Amino acid sequence: MNNIGVESAFDVLVRARALEAKGRSIVHLEIGEPDFPTPAHIVEAAKQALDEGWTHYGPSSGLPELRETIAAHVARTRGVKVDAQNVAVVPGGKPIIFFPMIALLEPGDEVVYPNPAFPIYESMIRFLGAKPVPIPLEEKRGFSFDLDRFRDSLTDRTRMVILNSPQNPTGGLIPYEDLKAMADILRDRDVIVLSDEIYSRIYYGDEAPASIASFPGMLEKTIILDGFSKTYAMTGWRMGYGVMPTWLVDAVSKLMVNSNSCTASFTQRAGIAALNGPQECVTEMVAEFRRRRDAICQGLNEVPGFRCPIPGGAFYAFANVTGTGMDSKEVADLLLQEAGVACLNGASFGEYGSGYVRFSYANSLANLNEAVERIKKVAVRWEPAAVRG
């Protein structure tokens, strides 16, 4: 248990709630979940499923109807040929990190992954006795990899490569040409790619983010991780899925039998409604996130010592705070304690996140503007250093 980590967002949430219990006003920009309600037609589908008796065990890999719906959705959005046998439905996205790692990794195997990144990647790698090989995400490259460093990090012990685009915590996207180059590098290697695409529908450009699975020769060695939590504001419903080779679906199914048995049947019926139903809810949510993104990034870039790149996806602003003359943990702590703004130290996402602070803009525009004003007021604490910078 000493080798397993946690998510710092929940630690900060506890601290923020403790301050609120003492009467402090806190703007919550620490937790990464949409602040929108689950769309009504999805909720109604769940209610109907409960009324119809979808309250019992289901197949460990998911209901056949949902697996077929997911396969059709992924085939259409990624341009790949998959069917229901390639789909595993699980309670949340994290099992598609954990279960394939359990199935594939032995002690001493190496896993190449982005840094900063979702902390559960490194937690699971270490838990299984494998070796984490972090590759820094570079701000000057839009928080993507340096391809030469990526290539040089691969060895005969590399068993898995993790990609995440759009990315948490930076909001960065891996450019199409970079993904194509990575596919060329990995195609003939004995390696599995875990492509975390949980933010696949939350992007702000004209083109949808590419999936490495769509490049020739990569589908049979890629695990696509996606789900309903972010796209449909269903974080509490706990429903995700993986699209992968059938032999790995069998392994995930065995691990489901030994842990969760199955994903709740009535939530899976709601998942069918989510994918087959009207999608305006997603379009409207992303449009609102774009407005919020523009507002908070503009505001943060007006704070002395802050530099905030414009994210291409997800709902996080990853501000460079090195110009303050303080380390990022000091900045994050100061913002919580003195400004009443809960945010996350970038170093909690890995060593290369040091010097950055993550703000989730899954909050109202009014609250985001309030947070920026509070930050500007406490910036006098570091403003002289920022000016000298």
C-alpha positions as CSV (number, residue, x, y, z in Angstrom):
1,M,0.0,0.0,0.0
2,N,3.0,2.3,0.4
3,N,3.4,2.3,-3.4
4,I,-0.1,3.5,-4.2
5,G,-1.0,7.2,-4.6
6,V,-4.1,9.4,-4.4
7,E,-5.6,12.4,-6.2
8,S,-4.6,15.7,-4.6
9,A,-7.8,17.3,-5.8
10,F,-9.8,15.5,-3.2
11,D,-7.2,16.5,-0.5
12,V,-7.6,20.2,-1.5
13,L,-11.4,19.8,-1.5
14,V,-11.3,18.6,2.1
15,R,-9.2,21.6,3.1
16,A,-11.5,24.0,1.3
17,R,-14.6,22.5,2.9
18,A,-12.9,22.9,6.3
19,L,-12.4,26.6,5.6
20,E,-16.0,26.9,4.5
21,A,-17.2,25.3,7.7
22,K,-15.4,28.2,9.5
23,G,-17.4,30.7,7.5
24,R,-14.9,31.4,4.7
25,S,-16.1,32.0,1.1
26,I,-14.3,29.6,-1.3
27,V,-14.4,29.5,-5.1
28,H,-13.9,25.9,-6.0
29,L,-11.6,25.5,-9.0
30,E,-9.9,22.3,-7.8
31,I,-12.3,19.5,-8.8
32,G,-12.4,18.3,-12.4
33,E,-16.0,17.6,-13.1
34,P,-18.6,19.4,-15.2
35,D,-20.9,21.6,-13.1
36,F,-23.8,21.0,-15.5
37,P,-26.7,18.6,-14.6
38,T,-26.9,15.3,-16.4
39,P,-29.1,15.9,-19.5
40,A,-32.8,15.2,-18.8
41,H,-33.3,12.6,-21.5
42,I,-30.5,10.5,-19.9
43,V,-32.0,10.8,-16.4
44,E,-35.4,9.8,-17.8
45,A,-33.8,6.8,-19.5
46,A,-32.4,5.7,-16.1
47,K,-35.8,6.2,-14.4
48,Q,-37.5,4.1,-17.1
49,A,-34.8,1.4,-16.7
50,L,-35.5,1.2,-13.0
51,D,-39.2,1.0,-13.6
52,E,-38.6,-1.8,-16.1
53,G,-36.5,-3.8,-13.6
54,W,-33.0,-3.2,-14.8
55,T,-31.8,-3.6,-11.2
56,H,-30.0,-7.0,-11.4
57,Y,-26.7,-8.4,-12.4
58,G,-25.6,-8.0,-16.0
59,P,-22.7,-9.4,-18.1
60,S,-19.3,-8.5,-16.7
61,S,-18.2,-6.9,-20.0
62,G,-21.4,-4.8,-20.2
63,L,-24.9,-5.1,-21.7
64,P,-24.7,-6.3,-25.4
65,E,-26.9,-3.3,-26.5
66,L,-24.6,-0.8,-24.9
67,R,-21.4,-2.5,-26.2
68,E,-22.9,-2.4,-29.7
69,T,-23.8,1.3,-29.3
70,I,-20.3,2.2,-28.0
71,A,-18.7,0.2,-30.9
72,A,-20.7,2.1,-33.5
73,H,-19.9,5.4,-31.8
74,V,-16.2,4.8,-31.6
75,A,-16.1,3.4,-35.2
76,R,-17.8,6.6,-36.4
77,T,-15.8,9.1,-34.4
78,R,-12.4,7.5,-34.7
79,G,-12.7,6.1,-38.2
80,V,-11.8,2.5,-37.1
81,K,-13.4,-0.9,-37.5
82,V,-14.5,-2.3,-34.2
83,D,-17.5,-4.2,-32.9
84,A,-19.1,-5.1,-29.6
85,Q,-16.5,-7.8,-28.9
86,N,-13.9,-5.1,-28.6
87,V,-15.7,-3.2,-25.9
88,A,-15.5,-3.5,-22.1
89,V,-17.9,-1.5,-20.0
90,V,-16.7,-0.7,-16.5
91,P,-17.7,1.4,-13.5
92,G,-15.9,4.6,-14.4
93,G,-12.8,5.3,-16.5
94,K,-10.2,4.3,-14.0
95,P,-10.7,0.5,-14.3
96,I,-9.5,0.9,-18.0
97,I,-6.3,2.2,-16.5
98,F,-6.0,-0.3,-13.7
99,F,-7.3,-3.5,-15.3
100,P,-5.1,-3.5,-18.5
101,M,-2.1,-2.6,-16.4
102,I,-2.7,-5.6,-14.1
103,A,-3.1,-7.8,-17.1
104,L,-0.1,-6.6,-19.0
105,L,2.6,-5.4,-16.6
106,E,5.2,-7.4,-14.8
107,P,7.7,-6.0,-12.2
108,G,10.5,-4.3,-14.1
109,D,8.5,-3.5,-17.2
110,E,8.7,0.1,-18.3
111,V,5.8,2.5,-19.0
112,V,6.2,5.7,-20.9
113,Y,3.7,8.3,-19.9
114,P,3.2,12.1,-20.0
115,N,4.2,14.3,-17.1
116,P,2.4,16.3,-15.7
117,A,-0.5,14.0,-16.0
118,F,-3.5,12.4,-14.2
119,P,-1.7,11.1,-11.1
120,I,-3.4,7.7,-11.2
121,Y,-1.1,6.7,-14.2
122,E,2.0,6.8,-12.1
123,S,0.2,5.4,-9.0
124,M,-0.8,2.2,-10.8
125,I,2.6,1.8,-12.5
126,R,4.4,1.9,-9.2
127,F,1.7,-0.3,-7.5
128,L,2.4,-3.1,-10.0
129,G,6.2,-2.9,-9.6
130,A,6.7,-1.5,-13.1
131,K,9.0,1.4,-13.8
132,P,7.5,4.8,-14.6
133,V,9.3,6.7,-17.4
134,P,7.9,10.2,-17.5
135,I,8.2,12.4,-20.6
136,P,7.8,16.1,-20.0
137,L,4.9,17.9,-21.7
138,E,6.5,21.1,-23.0
139,E,4.6,24.4,-22.8
140,K,6.3,25.7,-26.0
141,R,4.9,22.7,-27.9
142,G,1.3,23.3,-26.7
143,F,2.0,20.7,-23.9
144,S,2.9,17.9,-26.2
145,F,6.0,15.6,-26.3
146,D,9.4,16.3,-27.7
147,L,9.4,13.5,-30.3
148,D,13.1,12.9,-30.1
149,R,12.9,12.5,-26.3
150,F,9.9,10.2,-26.7
151,R,11.8,8.0,-29.1
152,D,14.9,7.9,-26.9
153,S,12.8,6.9,-23.9
154,L,11.7,3.6,-25.5
155,T,13.7,0.5,-24.6
156,D,13.4,-3.3,-24.9
157,R,11.6,-3.2,-21.5
158,T,8.9,-0.7,-22.6
159,R,5.5,-2.6,-22.4
160,M,3.1,0.3,-22.4
161,V,2.8,3.9,-23.6
162,I,0.2,6.2,-22.2
163,L,-1.2,9.1,-24.2
164,N,-3.9,11.6,-23.1
165,S,-5.4,14.1,-25.5
166,P,-7.1,16.4,-24.7
167,Q,-5.0,16.4,-21.6
168,N,-5.4,16.7,-17.8
169,P,-4.0,19.0,-16.3
170,T,-2.8,21.1,-19.1
171,G,-5.7,21.2,-21.6
172,G,-3.2,20.4,-24.3
173,L,-3.8,18.4,-27.4
174,I,-1.4,16.1,-29.2
175,P,-1.1,17.5,-32.8
176,Y,-2.1,15.1,-35.6
177,E,1.4,15.1,-37.1
178,D,2.9,14.2,-33.7
179,L,0.5,11.3,-33.3
180,K,1.3,10.1,-36.8
181,A,5.0,10.2,-35.9
182,M,4.4,8.3,-32.6
183,A,2.4,5.7,-34.6
184,D,5.4,5.3,-36.9
185,I,7.7,4.9,-34.0
186,L,5.5,2.4,-32.1
187,R,4.0,0.3,-35.0
188,D,6.6,-2.4,-35.1
189,R,7.3,-2.5,-31.3
190,D,6.0,-5.0,-28.9
191,V,4.1,-2.4,-26.9
192,I,0.5,-1.5,-26.0
193,V,-0.7,2.1,-26.2
194,L,-3.3,3.2,-23.5
195,S,-4.9,6.2,-25.2
196,D,-6.9,8.1,-22.6
197,E,-9.6,10.0,-24.6
198,I,-12.0,10.8,-21.7
199,Y,-12.1,14.4,-22.9
200,S,-12.6,13.5,-26.5
201,R,-15.7,15.6,-27.0
202,I,-14.5,18.7,-25.1
203,Y,-12.3,20.6,-27.6
204,Y,-12.3,24.1,-29.0
205,G,-10.9,23.8,-32.5
206,D,-12.6,23.0,-35.7
207,E,-11.1,19.5,-35.9
208,A,-11.8,16.8,-33.3
209,P,-8.7,15.5,-31.6
210,A,-7.1,12.5,-33.4
211,S,-6.8,9.0,-31.9
212,I,-3.6,7.1,-32.4
213,A,-5.9,4.0,-33.0
214,S,-6.9,5.5,-36.3
215,F,-3.4,5.2,-37.8
216,P,-2.5,2.1,-39.9
217,G,-1.4,-0.9,-37.7
218,M,-2.3,0.8,-34.4
219,L,-5.8,-0.4,-33.7
220,E,-4.7,-3.9,-32.7
221,K,-2.3,-2.5,-30.2
222,T,-4.3,0.4,-28.7
223,I,-6.7,0.6,-25.7
224,I,-9.1,3.5,-26.1
225,L,-10.3,4.8,-22.8
226,D,-13.5,6.9,-22.8
227,G,-16.7,7.2,-20.9
228,F,-19.7,9.3,-19.9
229,S,-18.5,11.3,-17.0
230,K,-17.1,14.4,-18.7
231,T,-19.1,14.5,-22.0
232,Y,-22.5,14.0,-20.4
233,A,-21.8,15.4,-16.9
234,M,-22.3,11.9,-15.4
235,T,-19.3,11.7,-13.0
236,G,-21.4,10.2,-10.2
237,W,-23.0,7.5,-12.4
238,R,-19.6,5.7,-12.6
239,M,-19.6,4.4,-16.2
240,G,-16.7,4.2,-18.6
241,Y,-15.5,1.9,-21.3
242,G,-12.5,0.6,-23.1
243,V,-12.1,-0.4,-26.7
244,M,-9.3,-2.9,-27.2
245,P,-8.3,-6.2,-28.8
246,T,-10.7,-9.0,-27.9
247,W,-8.0,-11.0,-25.9
248,L,-7.6,-8.0,-23.6
249,V,-11.4,-7.6,-23.2
250,D,-11.4,-11.2,-21.9
251,A,-8.7,-10.2,-19.3
252,V,-10.7,-7.1,-18.3
253,S,-13.8,-9.3,-17.9
254,K,-12.0,-11.7,-15.6
255,L,-10.9,-8.8,-13.5
256,M,-14.4,-7.4,-13.4
257,V,-15.7,-10.8,-12.1
258,N,-13.1,-10.7,-9.4
259,S,-13.8,-7.1,-8.3
260,N,-17.1,-5.4,-9.4
261,S,-19.0,-8.2,-11.0
262,C,-20.6,-5.8,-13.4
263,T,-21.5,-2.2,-14.0
264,A,-25.0,-1.2,-12.8
265,S,-27.5,-2.2,-15.4
266,F,-29.8,0.8,-15.2
267,T,-26.9,3.2,-15.7
268,Q,-25.9,1.3,-18.8
269,R,-29.4,1.7,-20.2
270,A,-28.9,5.5,-19.6
271,G,-25.6,5.2,-21.5
272,I,-27.4,3.9,-24.6
273,A,-29.7,7.0,-24.4
274,A,-26.7,9.3,-24.0
275,L,-25.0,8.1,-27.1
276,N,-28.1,7.6,-29.3
277,G,-30.0,10.6,-28.1
278,P,-29.8,14.4,-28.9
279,Q,-26.3,15.8,-28.7
280,E,-27.1,19.5,-28.4
281,C,-26.5,19.2,-24.7
282,V,-22.8,18.4,-25.4
283,T,-22.5,21.2,-28.0
284,E,-24.0,23.7,-25.6
285,M,-21.8,22.6,-22.7
286,V,-18.6,22.9,-24.7
287,A,-19.7,26.3,-26.0
288,E,-20.1,27.5,-22.4
289,F,-16.7,26.0,-21.5
290,R,-15.2,28.0,-24.3
291,R,-16.6,31.2,-23.0
292,R,-15.3,30.4,-19.5
293,R,-11.9,29.4,-20.9
294,D,-11.5,32.7,-22.7
295,A,-12.5,34.7,-19.6
296,I,-10.3,32.9,-17.1
297,C,-7.2,32.8,-19.3
298,Q,-7.5,36.5,-20.1
299,G,-7.9,37.2,-16.4
300,L,-5.0,35.0,-15.3
301,N,-2.7,36.6,-17.9
302,E,-3.4,40.0,-16.3
303,V,-2.0,38.7,-12.9
304,P,1.6,39.8,-12.4
305,G,3.9,36.8,-12.6
306,F,1.3,34.5,-14.3
307,R,1.4,33.2,-17.8
308,C,-1.6,31.1,-18.9
309,P,-1.5,29.4,-22.3
310,I,-4.9,28.9,-24.0
311,P,-5.9,25.3,-23.7
312,G,-7.2,23.4,-26.7
313,G,-9.5,21.1,-24.8
314,A,-10.8,19.7,-21.5
315,F,-11.7,22.4,-18.9
316,Y,-8.4,23.3,-17.2
317,A,-6.2,26.4,-17.3
318,F,-2.6,25.5,-16.5
319,A,-1.0,28.7,-15.5
320,N,2.8,29.1,-15.4
321,V,3.5,30.9,-12.1
322,T,7.3,30.9,-12.1
323,G,7.2,34.7,-12.6
324,T,5.9,35.1,-9.0
325,G,9.2,34.2,-7.5
326,M,7.4,31.6,-5.4
327,D,7.1,27.8,-6.0
328,S,3.8,26.5,-7.2
329,K,2.8,24.9,-3.9
330,E,3.3,28.2,-2.1
331,V,1.2,29.9,-4.7
332,A,-1.6,27.3,-4.5
333,D,-1.6,27.4,-0.7
334,L,-1.6,31.2,-0.6
335,L,-4.6,31.3,-3.0
336,L,-6.6,29.0,-0.9
337,Q,-5.8,30.5,2.5
338,E,-5.8,34.2,1.6
339,A,-7.8,34.5,-1.6
340,G,-10.3,31.8,-1.0
341,V,-9.6,30.2,-4.4
342,A,-9.1,26.4,-4.3
343,C,-6.7,25.3,-7.1
344,L,-4.0,22.6,-7.5
345,N,-0.3,22.8,-7.4
346,G,1.0,21.5,-10.8
347,A,3.6,19.4,-9.1
348,S,0.8,17.2,-7.8
349,F,0.5,15.9,-11.4
350,G,4.2,15.0,-11.5
351,E,7.6,16.6,-11.3
352,Y,7.4,18.5,-14.6
353,G,4.2,20.2,-13.4
354,S,6.2,22.2,-10.8
355,G,6.0,25.9,-11.5
356,Y,2.3,25.6,-12.7
357,V,-1.1,25.9,-11.0
358,R,-4.2,24.1,-12.4
359,F,-7.5,25.9,-12.3
360,S,-10.7,24.0,-13.3
361,Y,-13.1,26.3,-15.1
362,A,-16.0,23.9,-14.5
363,N,-17.6,26.7,-12.5
364,S,-19.9,29.6,-13.4
365,L,-18.5,32.6,-15.3
366,A,-19.4,34.8,-12.3
367,N,-17.4,32.6,-10.0
368,L,-14.5,32.5,-12.4
369,N,-14.4,36.3,-12.6
370,E,-14.6,36.5,-8.8
371,A,-11.7,34.1,-8.5
372,V,-9.5,36.2,-10.8
373,E,-10.3,39.4,-8.9
374,R,-9.4,37.7,-5.6
375,I,-6.1,36.4,-7.1
376,K,-5.2,39.9,-8.3
377,K,-5.8,41.3,-4.8
378,V,-3.3,38.9,-3.2
379,A,-0.8,39.3,-6.1
380,V,0.7,42.2,-4.3
381,R,2.5,39.5,-2.2
382,W,4.7,38.6,-5.1
383,E,4.2,41.5,-7.5
384,P,7.7,43.1,-6.9
385,A,9.3,39.8,-7.8
386,A,7.2,39.5,-10.9
387,V,8.1,43.0,-12.0
388,R,11.8,42.2,-11.5
389,G,11.3,38.9,-13.3
